[in-house]
Amino acid sequence: MGSGLNFLDLILEASFLVQLVMLALVAMSVMSWAIIFQRKKAISEALTNAKRFEQKFWSGIDLSKLYNEISSRSGNSSGIEALFIAGFKEFARHKKNSFQSASIVMEGTHRSMRVALSREIEKLESSLSFLATVGSISPYIGLFGTVWGIMNAFIALGEVKQATLQMVAPGIAEALIATAMGLFAAIPAVIAYNRFANRVEKLESHYINFMEEFANILHRQAATQIEAKANVSA
């Protein structure tokens, strides 16, 4: 950098197209970091709420009481609570029909919980596709800016009789900044995407395990109640 140019000078003196590439990469990086912090908070809260709810669920509390307690809260339930609400609500609705077998009751309950599970996972995976996109295309966008900048530098060199390293260095340096920005945007996005995808996968497995255990409890209740009704009618 014998010319005395600093990092900011290189950006300001770059060609208009290279500046647009840099601006796009900066915008993508800012949006990625905003999503990273937002997703980190959302996934951490989902894990914390799941642990808190399961602690209460397995404490021996009456399921009807737990259902009424969650339903009375303002706002929609989310996470593992949403699975519980969907399953218990459908179970209670089917249970009113004394002519339905336990398998029919559980089929509807399971279906309702699977729909709720799909919605909750979709919420957790929200915006992760953007991180994946930034991680995959940012280096190429930066490389495009670099190639364009270097091409312009060599075209400018062709217009002079005697080329020196001092003449070509700033042009190449400003072009390489675009590649550096592309990597700066891509690396955190890829790391965050892989980490969040792994945590969402673990949460989904956690939700499925709870759903199956909850379904077993409801199945035993349904079988017991149907048997009791059959004995009374007999």
DOFI-416613 format. One record per residue (C-alpha): residue number from 1; residue in three letters; chain; x, y, z. Coordinates in Angstrom, 3 decimals. Example, Ala and Ser with C-alpha at 12.3 -4.5 7.8 and 13.67 -1.06 7.14 Angstrom:
DOFI-416613
> pos; code; unit; X; Y; Z
> 1; ALA; A; 12.300; -4.500; 7.800
> 2; SER; A; 13.670; -1.060; 7.140
END
This chain:
DOFI-416613
> pos; code; unit; X; Y; Z
> 1; MET; A; 0.000; 0.000; 0.000
> 2; GLY; A; 2.834; 2.364; -0.922
> 3; SER; A; 0.344; 4.746; -2.473
> 4; GLY; A; -1.015; 5.514; 0.949
> 5; LEU; A; -4.500; 4.295; 0.119
> 6; ASN; A; -6.412; 2.850; 3.025
> 7; PHE; A; -9.290; 0.389; 3.101
> 8; LEU; A; -11.948; 3.100; 2.813
> 9; ASP; A; -10.145; 4.782; -0.085
> 10; LEU; A; -10.079; 1.500; -1.997
> 11; ILE; A; -13.830; 1.101; -1.581
> 12; LEU; A; -14.622; 4.688; -2.553
> 13; GLU; A; -12.361; 4.585; -5.621
> 14; ALA; A; -13.646; 1.230; -6.865
> 15; SER; A; -15.776; 1.129; -10.006
> 16; PHE; A; -19.515; 1.669; -9.650
> 17; LEU; A; -20.368; -1.997; -10.310
> 18; VAL; A; -17.832; -3.223; -7.745
> 19; GLN; A; -19.271; -0.743; -5.225
> 20; LEU; A; -22.754; -2.150; -5.900
> 21; VAL; A; -21.423; -5.660; -5.282
> 22; MET; A; -19.843; -4.530; -2.000
> 23; LEU; A; -23.051; -2.778; -0.940
> 24; ALA; A; -25.097; -5.901; -1.698
> 25; LEU; A; -22.700; -8.055; 0.317
> 26; VAL; A; -22.793; -5.660; 3.262
> 27; ALA; A; -26.620; -5.680; 3.178
> 28; MET; A; -26.677; -9.486; 3.048
> 29; SER; A; -24.233; -9.679; 5.949
> 30; VAL; A; -26.301; -7.276; 8.085
> 31; MET; A; -29.501; -9.218; 7.349
> 32; SER; A; -27.735; -12.500; 8.135
> 33; TRP; A; -26.556; -11.271; 11.523
> 34; ALA; A; -30.045; -9.982; 12.340
> 35; ILE; A; -31.493; -13.394; 11.495
> 36; ILE; A; -28.728; -15.159; 13.444
> 37; PHE; A; -29.525; -13.265; 16.650
> 38; GLN; A; -33.284; -13.654; 16.134
> 39; ARG; A; -33.092; -17.403; 15.434
> 40; LYS; A; -30.701; -17.968; 18.336
> 41; LYS; A; -33.180; -16.335; 20.708
> 42; ALA; A; -36.201; -18.193; 19.268
> 43; ILE; A; -34.567; -21.644; 19.343
> 44; SER; A; -33.130; -21.122; 22.836
> 45; GLU; A; -36.561; -20.057; 24.107
> 46; ALA; A; -38.170; -23.102; 22.486
> 47; LEU; A; -35.714; -25.409; 24.228
> 48; THR; A; -36.163; -23.660; 27.587
> 49; ASN; A; -39.967; -23.733; 27.313
> 50; ALA; A; -39.907; -27.419; 26.352
> 51; LYS; A; -37.865; -28.320; 29.429
> 52; ARG; A; -40.098; -26.207; 31.690
> 53; PHE; A; -43.303; -27.695; 30.291
> 54; GLU; A; -42.069; -31.291; 30.469
> 55; GLN; A; -41.054; -30.772; 34.082
> 56; LYS; A; -44.617; -29.729; 34.879
> 57; PHE; A; -46.136; -32.411; 32.635
> 58; TRP; A; -44.280; -35.254; 34.325
> 59; SER; A; -44.874; -33.873; 37.825
> 60; GLY; A; -48.166; -35.770; 37.968
> 61; ILE; A; -50.469; -32.804; 37.347
> 62; ASP; A; -53.938; -33.616; 36.041
> 63; LEU; A; -53.918; -33.249; 32.258
> 64; SER; A; -57.273; -31.451; 32.188
> 65; LYS; A; -56.001; -28.935; 34.715
> 66; LEU; A; -52.799; -28.422; 32.702
> 67; TYR; A; -54.832; -27.969; 29.522
> 68; ASN; A; -57.094; -25.357; 31.143
> 69; GLU; A; -54.088; -23.577; 32.610
> 70; ILE; A; -52.355; -23.237; 29.239
> 71; SER; A; -55.564; -22.395; 27.368
> 72; SER; A; -56.389; -19.574; 29.786
> 73; ARG; A; -53.168; -17.728; 28.963
> 74; SER; A; -53.308; -14.763; 26.614
> 75; GLY; A; -51.789; -15.464; 23.225
> 76; ASN; A; -51.325; -18.679; 21.295
> 77; SER; A; -49.310; -21.521; 22.743
> 78; SER; A; -46.125; -22.490; 20.952
> 79; GLY; A; -43.561; -25.251; 20.885
> 80; ILE; A; -44.242; -28.402; 22.849
> 81; GLU; A; -47.237; -26.750; 24.530
> 82; ALA; A; -48.883; -26.406; 21.112
> 83; LEU; A; -48.495; -30.167; 20.586
> 84; PHE; A; -50.069; -30.857; 23.967
> 85; ILE; A; -52.973; -28.460; 23.336
> 86; ALA; A; -53.660; -29.886; 19.867
> 87; GLY; A; -53.503; -33.488; 21.061
> 88; PHE; A; -55.559; -33.074; 24.232
> 89; LYS; A; -58.200; -30.937; 22.509
> 90; GLU; A; -58.708; -33.517; 19.767
> 91; PHE; A; -58.649; -36.347; 22.318
> 92; ALA; A; -61.340; -34.653; 24.427
> 93; ARG; A; -63.501; -34.072; 21.353
> 94; HIS; A; -63.332; -37.717; 20.237
> 95; LYS; A; -63.740; -38.996; 23.767
> 96; LYS; A; -67.265; -37.566; 23.938
> 97; ASN; A; -68.354; -40.124; 21.371
> 98; SER; A; -68.764; -43.313; 23.380
> 99; PHE; A; -69.113; -45.416; 20.228
> 100; GLN; A; -65.597; -44.761; 18.985
> 101; SER; A; -62.846; -47.278; 19.698
> 102; ALA; A; -59.540; -46.286; 21.287
> 103; SER; A; -57.728; -46.712; 17.976
> 104; ILE; A; -60.070; -44.261; 16.203
> 105; VAL; A; -59.698; -41.759; 19.017
> 106; MET; A; -55.908; -41.991; 18.883
> 107; GLU; A; -55.805; -41.790; 15.115
> 108; GLY; A; -57.460; -38.378; 15.202
> 109; THR; A; -55.332; -37.270; 18.160
> 110; HIS; A; -52.125; -38.337; 16.451
> 111; ARG; A; -53.099; -36.566; 13.239
> 112; SER; A; -53.801; -33.333; 15.089
> 113; MET; A; -50.457; -33.465; 16.894
> 114; ARG; A; -48.561; -34.158; 13.665
> 115; VAL; A; -50.098; -31.046; 12.084
> 116; ALA; A; -49.114; -29.003; 15.143
> 117; LEU; A; -45.602; -30.477; 14.991
> 118; SER; A; -45.243; -29.481; 11.350
> 119; ARG; A; -46.283; -25.909; 12.144
> 120; GLU; A; -43.870; -25.596; 15.057
> 121; ILE; A; -40.916; -26.927; 13.069
> 122; GLU; A; -41.802; -24.555; 10.244
> 123; LYS; A; -41.632; -21.674; 12.743
> 124; LEU; A; -38.243; -22.818; 14.039
> 125; GLU; A; -36.857; -23.130; 10.519
> 126; SER; A; -38.099; -19.680; 9.544
> 127; SER; A; -35.412; -17.645; 7.695
> 128; LEU; A; -32.853; -20.471; 7.838
> 129; SER; A; -33.142; -20.791; 4.059
> 130; PHE; A; -31.925; -17.190; 3.765
> 131; LEU; A; -28.776; -18.064; 5.728
> 132; ALA; A; -28.208; -21.048; 3.458
> 133; THR; A; -28.637; -18.838; 0.391
> 134; VAL; A; -26.236; -16.185; 1.684
> 135; GLY; A; -23.693; -18.846; 2.587
> 136; SER; A; -23.815; -20.375; -0.877
> 137; ILE; A; -23.947; -17.322; -3.173
> 138; SER; A; -21.962; -14.627; -1.315
> 139; PRO; A; -18.513; -15.946; -2.334
> 140; TYR; A; -19.611; -16.016; -5.983
> 141; ILE; A; -21.000; -12.488; -5.820
> 142; GLY; A; -17.733; -11.327; -4.268
> 143; LEU; A; -15.763; -13.208; -6.907
> 144; PHE; A; -17.788; -11.512; -9.632
> 145; GLY; A; -16.837; -8.116; -8.182
> 146; THR; A; -13.188; -9.178; -8.011
> 147; VAL; A; -13.089; -10.403; -11.611
> 148; TRP; A; -14.751; -7.225; -12.828
> 149; GLY; A; -12.372; -5.021; -10.850
> 150; ILE; A; -9.247; -6.856; -12.015
> 151; MET; A; -10.507; -6.751; -15.600
> 152; ASN; A; -10.906; -2.978; -15.376
> 153; ALA; A; -7.442; -2.661; -13.814
> 154; PHE; A; -5.804; -4.533; -16.694
> 155; ILE; A; -7.792; -2.574; -19.288
> 156; ALA; A; -6.495; 0.626; -17.692
> 157; LEU; A; -2.947; -0.766; -17.798
> 158; GLY; A; -3.279; -1.383; -21.508
> 159; GLU; A; -3.784; 2.335; -22.053
> 160; VAL; A; -0.383; 3.332; -20.622
> 161; LYS; A; 3.041; 2.815; -22.167
> 162; GLN; A; 4.867; 1.677; -19.030
> 163; ALA; A; 3.018; -0.312; -16.329
> 164; THR; A; 4.355; -0.516; -12.785
> 165; LEU; A; 3.298; -2.489; -9.728
> 166; GLN; A; 2.372; 0.758; -8.023
> 167; MET; A; -0.118; 1.449; -10.791
> 168; VAL; A; -1.799; -1.962; -10.779
> 169; ALA; A; -1.737; -2.694; -7.040
> 170; PRO; A; -4.606; -0.379; -5.964
> 171; GLY; A; -6.922; -1.683; -8.699
> 172; ILE; A; -6.271; -5.314; -7.808
> 173; ALA; A; -6.532; -4.575; -4.078
> 174; GLU; A; -9.923; -2.871; -4.417
> 175; ALA; A; -11.140; -5.806; -6.491
> 176; LEU; A; -9.994; -8.357; -3.920
> 177; ILE; A; -11.944; -6.529; -1.220
> 178; ALA; A; -15.125; -7.784; -2.893
> 179; THR; A; -13.998; -11.394; -2.429
> 180; ALA; A; -13.107; -10.685; 1.195
> 181; MET; A; -16.568; -9.205; 1.785
> 182; GLY; A; -18.167; -12.216; 0.134
> 183; LEU; A; -16.346; -14.549; 2.515
> 184; PHE; A; -17.157; -12.290; 5.459
> 185; ALA; A; -20.869; -12.591; 4.637
> 186; ALA; A; -20.792; -16.306; 3.787
> 187; ILE; A; -18.762; -17.844; 6.644
> 188; PRO; A; -20.981; -16.711; 9.584
> 189; ALA; A; -24.111; -17.585; 7.589
> 190; VAL; A; -22.902; -21.134; 6.876
> 191; ILE; A; -21.784; -21.719; 10.475
> 192; ALA; A; -25.071; -20.365; 11.858
> 193; TYR; A; -27.184; -22.360; 9.406
> 194; ASN; A; -25.458; -25.649; 10.259
> 195; ARG; A; -25.710; -24.981; 13.978
> 196; PHE; A; -29.370; -23.931; 13.900
> 197; ALA; A; -30.351; -26.773; 11.567
> 198; ASN; A; -28.767; -29.233; 13.991
> 199; ARG; A; -30.548; -27.693; 16.988
> 200; VAL; A; -33.898; -27.663; 15.162
> 201; GLU; A; -33.397; -31.321; 14.273
> 202; LYS; A; -32.754; -32.168; 17.922
> 203; LEU; A; -35.806; -30.168; 18.998
> 204; GLU; A; -37.933; -31.961; 16.420
> 205; SER; A; -36.744; -35.312; 17.755
> 206; HIS; A; -37.523; -34.083; 21.278
> 207; TYR; A; -41.027; -33.036; 20.217
> 208; ILE; A; -41.671; -36.374; 18.484
> 209; ASN; A; -40.587; -38.317; 21.571
> 210; PHE; A; -42.928; -36.284; 23.742
> 211; MET; A; -45.738; -36.721; 21.223
> 212; GLU; A; -45.366; -40.511; 21.290
> 213; GLU; A; -45.195; -40.660; 25.098
> 214; PHE; A; -48.216; -38.361; 25.402
> 215; ALA; A; -50.104; -40.481; 22.857
> 216; ASN; A; -49.419; -43.610; 24.929
> 217; ILE; A; -50.868; -41.923; 28.021
> 218; LEU; A; -53.953; -40.826; 26.130
> 219; HIS; A; -54.371; -44.277; 24.581
> 220; ARG; A; -54.383; -45.905; 28.007
> 221; GLN; A; -56.950; -43.380; 29.232
> 222; ALA; A; -59.156; -43.932; 26.177
> 223; ALA; A; -58.988; -47.711; 26.488
> 224; THR; A; -59.821; -47.560; 30.205
> 225; GLN; A; -62.746; -45.195; 29.739
> 226; ILE; A; -64.211; -47.141; 26.813
> 227; GLU; A; -63.927; -50.359; 28.783
> 228; ALA; A; -65.632; -48.742; 31.764
> 229; LYS; A; -68.496; -47.489; 29.578
> 230; ALA; A; -68.877; -50.941; 28.086
> 231; ASN; A; -69.126; -52.513; 31.530
> 232; VAL; A; -71.719; -49.980; 32.637
> 233; SER; A; -73.853; -50.531; 29.546
> 234; ALA; A; -73.558; -54.275; 30.007
END
